[in-house]
């Protein structure tokens, strides 16, 4: 019986319910604390709505910003592509221009370095079995030669006008000097424009008469006249050469025999003669003056006589001269072909 007595438990009193009245339980403190007023609920809803609108605006702005960035990037790509295309176009044009220039240089180089045998074969006359080239090629060469001659004539005409102007100024200065010295001996002064260009045109007839030769003594030879001669104009020198059977052309070529050069001779013509002689390895074209031209004509005069006029002589003499000219022409052609490595075994003089 040492055990403690059991604890006393409180007895619950029964809830008394009145008839027809339901007793409600009192609200708990937690529930009363959580309960909010309608104004506060409305305020919180409005705040939530504003926060949502703000988030939406931020998202929209970010999307718009990304779209602008994408548009700028796309535009930059387009600009870069356009720049790249422009650079590629410039490079392509530069390459095409370089290729065209290289092709022209190669064409001119191959034309300039054309081998002598091929050139000799093209020059070979028909009686030696040569083809002579196509008609188109021949027409093209004639057109080029005509254009070249026209350019050289224009250049030479301009140079001649400049020389005439210088001569006029020099003559005017001499006149003024002579007028200031009345006791000085007056030298002969030409008056016409032609005489101003040629120093001793008054001696032309005398020199032509003193230098007569055999009929057609210049036949088979080709001449080019340039510069200011001593007593003849260039056209007068050309007429003199033709009267003795020679041929006159306006430009120097491989067929030119002599270049008759006076003072202020065309530099391009003299240079062309040097190029032809250097390429051939022999003197194919000689540069002579007016005096050498007269001496060449006079050297053909019969011994013991003063020579004849340029008119055709007796039939026998003319026939002999023509035969001699034909032989000379074939012999010169053989020499040319030999120099170029051509076959001359079938040629008959």
Legacy VTK file of the C-alpha trace (Angstrom):
# vtk DataFile Version 3.0
C-alpha trace
ASCII
DATASET POLYDATA
POINTS 349 float
0.000 0.000 0.000
2.964 2.282 -0.459
1.724 3.146 -4.000
0.654 6.801 -4.506
-3.003 7.500 -4.911
-4.288 7.911 -8.510
-4.487 11.454 -9.870
-7.796 13.100 -9.888
-9.111 13.974 -13.369
-11.317 16.977 -13.955
-14.736 16.114 -14.953
-16.133 17.732 -18.094
-19.392 19.276 -17.629
-21.917 18.550 -20.358
-22.710 21.462 -22.735
-26.151 22.616 -22.195
-28.019 23.405 -25.399
-31.042 25.460 -25.303
-33.933 24.332 -27.333
-33.876 25.711 -30.910
-30.445 27.497 -30.457
-27.218 26.124 -31.885
-24.232 27.220 -29.983
-21.301 28.323 -32.204
-17.765 27.658 -31.234
-15.672 30.771 -30.575
-13.141 31.640 -33.387
-9.548 30.688 -32.717
-6.937 33.441 -32.278
-4.960 32.293 -35.446
-8.011 32.529 -37.645
-8.896 35.949 -36.402
-5.360 37.122 -37.058
-5.401 35.794 -40.685
-8.630 37.470 -41.534
-8.146 40.638 -43.672
-10.281 43.563 -44.439
-11.686 43.971 -48.041
-9.725 47.216 -48.563
-6.480 45.465 -47.780
-7.324 42.589 -50.116
-8.137 45.034 -52.922
-4.860 46.894 -52.287
-2.856 43.687 -52.432
-4.611 42.644 -55.692
-3.839 46.004 -57.218
-0.191 45.697 -56.159
0.014 42.232 -57.686
-1.542 43.549 -60.913
0.941 46.435 -61.086
3.840 44.049 -60.438
2.598 41.775 -63.243
2.240 44.728 -65.622
5.756 45.868 -64.731
7.152 42.400 -65.427
5.307 42.291 -68.736
6.684 45.739 -69.689
10.209 44.645 -68.798
9.837 41.465 -70.837
8.418 43.430 -73.761
11.284 45.957 -73.577
13.835 43.135 -73.447
12.229 41.477 -76.467
12.233 44.762 -78.355
15.867 45.358 -77.397
16.798 41.894 -78.646
14.918 42.571 -81.887
16.813 45.846 -82.379
20.113 44.076 -81.685
19.202 41.359 -84.185
18.268 43.996 -86.770
21.547 45.885 -86.221
23.487 42.649 -86.473
21.686 41.724 -89.680
22.359 45.175 -91.142
26.035 44.877 -90.200
26.193 41.488 -91.908
24.678 43.021 -95.044
27.208 45.895 -94.985
30.109 43.474 -94.495
28.810 41.337 -97.344
28.537 44.415 -99.601
32.081 45.493 -98.670
33.394 42.004 -99.320
31.617 41.887 -102.668
33.055 45.297 -103.617
36.580 44.178 -102.682
36.151 40.943 -104.636
34.919 42.955 -107.634
37.963 45.245 -107.450
40.295 42.245 -107.181
38.562 40.569 -110.118
38.832 43.716 -112.254
42.505 44.102 -111.306
43.163 40.472 -112.268
41.333 40.886 -115.577
43.275 44.080 -116.322
46.576 42.406 -115.424
45.666 39.390 -117.553
44.723 41.618 -120.494
47.930 43.634 -120.137
49.976 40.430 -119.898
48.274 39.048 -123.012
49.038 42.248 -124.936
52.663 42.193 -123.768
53.014 38.563 -124.772
51.454 39.253 -128.175
53.755 42.218 -128.831
56.757 40.272 -127.517
56.006 37.259 -129.704
55.510 39.559 -132.679
58.789 41.375 -131.967
60.697 38.120 -131.438
59.300 36.432 -134.520
61.944 34.102 -135.953
63.713 35.142 -139.124
63.029 31.889 -141.081
59.276 32.288 -140.663
59.453 35.946 -141.678
61.605 35.050 -144.692
59.175 32.289 -145.687
56.286 34.744 -145.636
58.289 37.209 -147.700
59.158 34.493 -150.234
57.672 35.397 -153.635
55.127 33.167 -155.346
57.635 31.838 -157.896
59.562 30.280 -154.975
56.524 28.469 -153.612
55.655 30.891 -150.810
52.072 31.427 -149.767
52.389 35.164 -149.121
49.972 35.081 -146.165
46.201 35.406 -146.102
44.305 38.317 -147.556
42.986 39.343 -144.154
46.474 39.436 -142.686
47.719 41.436 -145.655
44.876 43.954 -145.344
45.523 44.274 -141.612
49.224 44.918 -142.159
48.464 47.509 -144.838
46.039 49.279 -142.513
48.593 49.284 -139.669
51.304 50.563 -141.998
48.980 53.326 -143.247
48.150 54.407 -139.685
51.817 54.342 -138.711
52.753 56.397 -141.770
49.986 58.887 -141.021
51.206 59.329 -137.424
54.801 59.772 -138.573
53.749 62.263 -141.251
51.816 64.289 -138.678
54.754 64.241 -136.287
57.174 65.196 -139.031
54.881 67.977 -140.238
54.700 69.386 -136.732
58.487 69.216 -136.385
58.874 70.945 -139.744
56.515 73.749 -138.706
58.534 74.230 -135.523
61.754 74.343 -137.544
60.247 76.897 -139.937
59.198 79.050 -137.006
62.710 78.876 -135.533
64.203 79.735 -138.933
61.892 82.745 -139.269
62.900 84.010 -135.817
66.583 83.482 -136.652
66.179 85.331 -139.980
64.414 88.214 -138.211
67.227 88.402 -135.682
69.801 88.413 -138.505
67.911 91.192 -140.294
67.895 93.305 -137.131
71.591 92.652 -136.611
72.402 93.565 -140.228
70.347 96.758 -139.980
72.320 97.825 -136.922
75.589 97.286 -138.867
75.203 99.062 -142.239
78.881 98.560 -143.157
78.765 94.825 -142.582
78.546 92.503 -145.592
74.963 91.367 -146.096
74.554 87.608 -146.380
71.936 85.978 -148.590
68.633 85.639 -146.699
65.773 83.506 -148.078
62.403 85.151 -148.337
59.795 82.390 -148.851
58.723 79.883 -146.208
60.236 77.020 -148.231
63.551 78.841 -148.526
63.535 79.585 -144.836
63.391 75.838 -144.119
66.122 74.910 -146.673
69.384 76.880 -146.218
70.654 76.715 -149.827
67.591 76.171 -151.990
69.017 78.655 -154.499
71.728 76.055 -155.301
69.300 73.215 -156.048
69.215 73.476 -159.847
72.980 73.932 -160.028
73.690 70.824 -157.961
71.150 68.674 -159.797
72.693 69.674 -163.131
76.209 68.886 -161.860
75.278 65.414 -160.585
73.823 63.452 -163.504
73.959 59.664 -163.736
72.879 56.655 -165.780
69.172 56.181 -166.519
67.300 54.342 -163.731
70.504 54.236 -161.688
68.513 54.118 -158.433
66.135 51.374 -159.594
65.726 48.533 -157.097
66.496 50.781 -154.122
64.014 52.114 -151.589
64.544 55.491 -149.904
63.020 57.373 -146.973
63.661 61.140 -146.668
63.640 62.927 -143.298
64.850 66.187 -141.773
65.866 69.452 -143.451
68.170 68.918 -146.460
70.716 71.458 -147.687
69.222 72.588 -151.000
65.982 70.601 -151.509
62.680 70.164 -149.777
61.806 66.577 -148.910
59.212 66.323 -151.692
61.788 67.687 -154.172
64.314 65.071 -153.034
61.617 62.388 -153.400
60.881 63.545 -156.964
64.620 63.464 -157.772
64.958 59.882 -156.489
61.893 58.742 -158.438
63.205 60.401 -161.624
66.289 58.159 -161.394
64.186 55.013 -160.903
64.241 54.799 -157.089
61.288 54.137 -154.793
60.321 56.473 -151.915
58.266 55.474 -148.869
57.147 57.408 -145.807
58.380 55.031 -143.092
61.439 52.856 -142.501
60.992 49.090 -142.867
63.052 46.000 -143.590
62.858 46.831 -147.308
64.366 50.312 -146.917
67.790 50.647 -148.574
68.735 54.225 -147.603
67.532 56.840 -145.126
68.322 60.297 -146.546
68.627 62.392 -143.375
69.093 66.130 -143.040
69.349 68.280 -139.943
66.734 67.615 -137.245
66.071 64.168 -138.726
63.212 62.165 -137.244
64.599 60.319 -134.215
62.112 57.446 -134.634
63.292 56.773 -138.205
66.983 56.759 -137.239
66.221 54.457 -134.312
64.290 52.094 -136.604
67.311 51.860 -138.941
69.546 50.914 -135.996
67.066 48.235 -134.900
66.855 46.719 -138.399
70.653 46.599 -138.812
71.146 45.163 -135.308
68.552 42.442 -135.877
69.969 41.498 -139.293
73.569 41.510 -138.092
74.573 43.418 -141.235
74.020 46.935 -142.570
70.811 46.506 -144.558
69.816 50.169 -144.428
72.329 53.034 -144.625
71.870 56.581 -143.349
73.143 59.099 -145.921
72.911 62.840 -146.484
71.997 64.943 -149.497
75.633 65.033 -150.674
75.877 61.227 -150.595
72.663 60.983 -152.611
74.090 63.228 -155.344
77.382 61.278 -155.273
75.501 57.969 -155.636
73.742 59.269 -158.754
76.886 60.775 -160.257
78.894 57.560 -159.667
76.704 55.737 -162.213
77.507 58.220 -165.027
79.413 56.680 -167.991
83.160 57.268 -167.709
84.348 60.238 -169.718
80.879 61.779 -169.869
78.807 64.100 -167.777
75.983 61.591 -167.474
72.476 61.829 -168.829
69.206 63.291 -167.745
66.765 61.214 -165.675
64.700 60.475 -168.819
64.866 56.962 -170.285
68.011 56.358 -172.344
68.499 54.180 -175.473
66.611 50.938 -175.595
69.722 48.792 -175.342
71.073 50.655 -172.342
67.695 50.647 -170.627
67.302 46.909 -171.174
70.773 46.254 -169.739
70.042 48.430 -166.738
66.736 46.682 -166.052
68.372 43.270 -166.287
71.057 44.431 -163.881
68.381 45.738 -161.498
66.450 42.456 -161.615
69.631 40.509 -160.892
70.457 42.821 -157.991
66.961 42.416 -156.553
67.122 38.605 -156.590
70.646 38.628 -155.171
69.543 40.913 -152.351
66.577 38.663 -151.690
68.907 35.630 -151.518
71.114 37.443 -149.030
68.076 38.285 -146.933
66.850 34.689 -146.960
70.315 33.365 -146.118
70.494 35.735 -143.149
67.151 34.376 -141.956
68.072 30.710 -142.526
65.842 30.287 -145.619
66.405 27.892 -148.531
67.924 29.625 -151.589
68.943 26.531 -153.594
65.973 26.825 -155.975
66.460 30.520 -156.758
67.761 31.460 -160.199
69.424 34.806 -160.796
LINES 1 350
349 0 1 2 3 4 5 6 7 8 9 10 11 12 13 14 15 16 17 18 19 20 21 22 23 24 25 26 27 28 29 30 31 32 33 34 35 36 37 38 39 40 41 42 43 44 45 46 47 48 49 50 51 52 53 54 55 56 57 58 59 60 61 62 63 64 65 66 67 68 69 70 71 72 73 74 75 76 77 78 79 80 81 82 83 84 85 86 87 88 89 90 91 92 93 94 95 96 97 98 99 100 101 102 103 104 105 106 107 108 109 110 111 112 113 114 115 116 117 118 119 120 121 122 123 124 125 126 127 128 129 130 131 132 133 134 135 136 137 138 139 140 141 142 143 144 145 146 147 148 149 150 151 152 153 154 155 156 157 158 159 160 161 162 163 164 165 166 167 168 169 170 171 172 173 174 175 176 177 178 179 180 181 182 183 184 185 186 187 188 189 190 191 192 193 194 195 196 197 198 199 200 201 202 203 204 205 206 207 208 209 210 211 212 213 214 215 216 217 218 219 220 221 222 223 224 225 226 227 228 229 230 231 232 233 234 235 236 237 238 239 240 241 242 243 244 245 246 247 248 249 250 251 252 253 254 255 256 257 258 259 260 261 262 263 264 265 266 267 268 269 270 271 272 273 274 275 276 277 278 279 280 281 282 283 284 285 286 287 288 289 290 291 292 293 294 295 296 297 298 299 300 301 302 303 304 305 306 307 308 309 310 311 312 313 314 315 316 317 318 319 320 321 322 323 324 325 326 327 328 329 330 331 332 333 334 335 336 337 338 339 340 341 342 343 344 345 346 347 348
